[in-house]
Amino acid sequence: MVRIAVDLNRCQGYAQCAFLAPEVFAMHGEEALLYTPQVDEEQREKLERAVAACPVQAILVDTVDVPAEAVSGAR
């Protein structure tokens, strides 16, 4: 899993992230950014492009280690 945080005070609503990773980011109106705070690894490439394209560097990404029992259901 990949955890995402957006500094909404820094975000200026340029929407580059929404264009590059629409499964993760979306604009609500002219200025409000909506985003999914955790996404699967499959989204990482689009997510990295969105992070790099943010002109104010408002997007932070962190990898989350998911315990094996959470993935497999094992205990």
N, CA, C and O of each residue as an XYZ file, in Angstrom:
300
protein
N       0.836     -1.189      0.000
C       0.000      0.000      0.000
C       0.881      1.253      0.000
O       1.997      1.261      0.518
N       0.347      2.275     -0.583
C       1.021      3.568     -0.631
C       0.112      4.576      0.064
O      -1.067      4.695     -0.268
N       0.666      5.290      1.018
C      -0.094      6.302      1.754
C       0.224      7.676      1.158
O       1.378      8.000      0.882
N      -0.830      8.470      0.970
C      -0.695      9.782      0.358
C      -1.182     10.842      1.335
O      -2.193     10.660      2.015
N      -0.460     11.939      1.397
C      -0.903     13.106      2.159
C      -0.694     14.325      1.279
O       0.342     14.468      0.628
N      -1.677     15.189      1.268
C      -1.570     16.428      0.496
C      -1.673     17.592      1.468
O      -2.611     17.673      2.261
N      -0.708     18.482      1.399
C      -0.756     19.698      2.200
C      -1.728     20.645      1.514
O      -1.364     21.359      0.579
N      -2.972     20.641      1.991
C      -4.020     21.431      1.347
C      -3.825     22.929      1.533
O      -4.426     23.720      0.806
N      -3.004     23.330      2.484
C      -2.658     24.752      2.619
C      -1.689     25.181      1.528
O      -1.698     26.331      1.091
N      -0.861     24.254      1.097
C       0.120     24.539      0.053
C      -0.478     24.372     -1.353
O      -0.102     25.090     -2.279
N      -1.407     23.423     -1.504
C      -2.023     23.123     -2.804
C      -2.684     24.381     -3.371
O      -3.431     25.068     -2.674
N      -2.404     24.669     -4.627
C      -2.960     25.849     -5.290
C      -4.023     25.486     -6.328
O      -4.530     26.364     -7.026
N      -4.364     24.199     -6.435
C      -5.414     23.770     -7.351
C      -5.013     23.759     -8.815
O      -5.864     23.938     -9.686
N      -3.734     23.552     -9.103
C      -3.287     23.482    -10.498
C      -3.835     22.241    -11.207
O      -3.941     22.227    -12.433
N      -4.183     21.202    -10.446
C      -4.829     19.976    -10.936
C      -3.944     19.084    -11.799
O      -4.453     18.203    -12.492
N      -2.649     19.291    -11.771
C      -1.767     18.405    -12.528
C      -1.894     16.957    -12.038
O      -1.850     16.017    -12.832
N      -2.051     16.795    -10.736
C      -2.194     15.456    -10.166
C      -3.468     14.782    -10.670
O      -3.462     13.584    -10.955
N      -4.549     15.535    -10.782
C      -5.823     14.979    -11.243
C      -5.742     14.543    -12.707
O      -6.396     13.579    -13.104
N      -4.953     15.240    -13.501
C      -4.775     14.856    -14.903
C      -3.928     13.594    -15.020
O      -4.203     12.739    -15.861
N      -2.905     13.472    -14.183
C      -1.960     12.366    -14.301
C      -2.365     11.113    -13.532
O      -1.957     10.011    -13.898
N      -3.150     11.260    -12.486
C      -3.596     10.106    -11.690
C      -5.067     10.299    -11.294
O      -5.373     10.493    -10.117
N      -5.969     10.247    -12.273
C      -7.379     10.518    -11.984
C      -8.045      9.475    -11.086
O      -9.109      9.734    -10.522
N      -7.431      8.304    -10.950
C      -7.964      7.283    -10.052
C      -7.711      7.643     -8.591
O      -8.360      7.111     -7.690
N      -6.764      8.550     -8.366
C      -6.353      8.922     -7.013
C      -6.801     10.344     -6.655
O      -7.260     10.588     -5.539
N      -6.668     11.272     -7.593
C      -6.948     12.683     -7.338
C      -8.103     13.184     -8.202
O      -8.273     12.750     -9.342
N      -8.888     14.097     -7.649
C      -9.968     14.718     -8.420
C     -10.195     16.124     -7.877
O     -10.073     16.377     -6.678
N     -10.524     17.012     -8.775
C     -10.863     18.375     -8.366
C     -12.357     18.443     -8.112
O     -13.160     17.921     -8.886
N     -12.715     19.088     -7.025
C     -14.114     19.322     -6.678
C     -14.328     20.825     -6.782
O     -13.923     21.586     -5.903
N     -14.965     21.236     -7.860
C     -15.095     22.664     -8.109
C     -13.795     23.219     -8.669
O     -13.012     22.495     -9.284
N     -13.581     24.480     -8.456
C     -12.398     25.150     -8.999
C     -11.136     24.937     -8.172
O     -10.036     24.915     -8.725
N     -11.275     24.780     -6.856
C     -10.092     24.795     -6.009
C      -9.942     23.612     -5.065
O      -8.832     23.360     -4.596
N     -10.995     22.882     -4.768
C     -10.922     21.824     -3.757
C     -10.411     20.514     -4.357
O     -10.950     20.021     -5.348
N      -9.380     19.967     -3.753
C      -8.803     18.705     -4.197
C      -9.325     17.576     -3.321
O      -9.293     17.663     -2.093
N      -9.804     16.522     -3.961
C     -10.188     15.297     -3.272
C      -9.171     14.241     -3.665
O      -8.710     14.214     -4.806
N      -8.817     13.365     -2.723
C      -7.860     12.317     -3.046
C      -8.082     11.100     -2.169
O      -8.653     11.192     -1.082
N      -7.624      9.964     -2.656
C      -7.692      8.711     -1.922
C      -6.416      8.615     -1.092
O      -5.327      8.626     -1.665
N      -6.506      8.523      0.245
C      -5.303      8.564      1.073
C      -4.434      7.306      1.023
O      -3.256      7.363      1.375
N      -4.993      6.177      0.592
C      -4.182      4.960      0.441
C      -4.551      4.280     -0.860
O      -5.728      4.079     -1.159
N      -3.539      3.929     -1.629
C      -3.762      3.249     -2.903
C      -2.838      2.044     -3.005
O      -1.858      1.935     -2.268
N      -3.157      1.147     -3.919
C      -2.342     -0.044     -4.141
C      -1.072      0.302     -4.905
O      -0.986      1.348     -5.549
N      -0.097     -0.583     -4.828
C       1.187     -0.411     -5.515
C       1.005     -0.230     -7.019
O       1.834      0.414     -7.662
N      -0.061     -0.783     -7.591
C      -0.280     -0.690     -9.038
C      -0.412      0.767     -9.495
O      -0.169      1.078    -10.661
N      -0.788      1.637     -8.596
C      -0.957      3.055     -8.917
C       0.332      3.855     -8.774
O       0.355      5.047     -9.081
N       1.401      3.218     -8.311
C       2.623      3.941     -7.965
C       3.204      4.755     -9.127
O       3.608      5.900     -8.922
N       3.253      4.205    -10.315
C       3.872      4.933    -11.431
C       3.106      6.223    -11.742
O       3.714      7.282    -11.894
N       1.786      6.138    -11.837
C       0.987      7.342    -12.083
C       1.113      8.315    -10.918
O       1.178      9.528    -11.114
N       1.148      7.774     -9.708
C       1.263      8.604     -8.519
C       2.586      9.366     -8.509
O       2.613     10.556     -8.195
N       3.673      8.693     -8.849
C       4.978      9.352     -8.885
C       5.011     10.466     -9.925
O       5.627     11.507     -9.697
N       4.357     10.255    -11.059
C       4.284     11.309    -12.076
C       3.501     12.508    -11.548
O       3.879     13.659    -11.771
N       2.407     12.222    -10.846
C       1.582     13.301    -10.282
C       2.362     14.092     -9.243
O       2.282     15.319     -9.204
N       3.113     13.394     -8.402
C       3.926     14.062     -7.371
C       4.973     14.958     -8.039
O       5.168     16.101     -7.627
N       5.635     14.444     -9.056
C       6.671     15.215     -9.746
C       6.095     16.429    -10.476
O       6.775     17.444    -10.627
N       4.851     16.327    -10.925
C       4.238     17.410    -11.689
C       3.659     18.519    -10.821
O       3.341     19.594    -11.329
N       3.517     18.278     -9.527
C       2.930     19.291     -8.645
C       3.883     20.489     -8.544
O       4.990     20.350     -8.022
N       3.471     21.652     -9.032
C       4.381     22.802     -9.050
C       4.716     23.355     -7.663
O       5.700     24.078     -7.511
N       3.913     23.026     -6.656
C       4.188     23.525     -5.306
C       4.606     22.411     -4.348
O       4.730     22.637     -3.145
N       4.824     21.203     -4.886
C       5.290     20.053     -4.093
C       4.409     19.821     -2.857
O       4.915     19.691     -1.742
N       3.086     19.771     -3.068
C       2.138     19.617     -1.971
C       1.811     18.163     -1.647
O       1.144     17.890     -0.649
N       2.275     17.219     -2.482
C       1.905     15.812     -2.310
C       3.061     15.040     -1.680
O       4.194     15.095     -2.158
N       2.760     14.325     -0.606
C       3.737     13.474      0.065
C       3.296     12.030     -0.079
O       2.109     11.726      0.039
N       4.251     11.131     -0.333
C       3.953      9.718     -0.538
C       4.836      8.895      0.384
O       6.024      9.173      0.545
N       4.227      7.867      0.992
C       4.954      6.976      1.885
C       4.465      5.556      1.640
O       3.265      5.334      1.479
N       5.377      4.597      1.610
C       5.001      3.201      1.458
C       4.619      2.644      2.814
O       5.306      2.871      3.810
N       3.508      1.909      2.844
C       3.013      1.308      4.078
C       3.269     -0.188      4.007
O       2.856     -0.847      3.052
N       3.945     -0.724      5.009
C       4.149     -2.160      5.082
C       2.891     -2.793      5.642
O       2.489     -2.511      6.770
N       2.276     -3.648      4.848
C       1.067     -4.338      5.276
C       1.481     -5.696      5.837
O       2.168     -6.456      5.154
N       1.077     -6.015      7.073
C       1.428     -7.323      7.646
C       0.927     -8.458      6.767
O      -0.138     -8.357      6.157
N       1.703     -9.545      6.704
C       1.367    -10.683      5.859
C      -0.010    -11.240      6.183
O      -0.740    -11.653      5.281
N      -0.375    -11.257      7.465
C      -1.693    -11.805      7.815
C      -2.829    -10.932      7.303
O      -3.931    -11.434      7.083
N      -2.591     -9.647      7.107
C      -3.620     -8.771      6.561
C      -3.828     -9.050      5.083
O      -4.940     -8.922      4.573
N      -2.754     -9.434      4.392
C      -2.828     -9.715      2.961
C      -3.427    -11.089      2.728
O      -4.323    -11.240      1.897
N      -2.947    -12.095      3.451
C      -3.369    -13.470      3.207
C      -4.541    -13.908      4.059
O      -5.169    -14.928      3.776
N      -4.844    -13.148      5.101
C      -5.917    -13.544      5.998
C      -5.438    -14.555      7.042
O      -6.240    -15.025      7.850
N      -4.148    -14.898      7.040
C      -3.582    -15.870      7.979
C      -3.393    -15.231      9.352
O      -3.232    -14.018      9.487
N      -3.421    -16.103     10.373
C      -3.184    -15.605     11.734
C      -2.153    -16.421     12.422
O      -1.821    -16.151     13.577
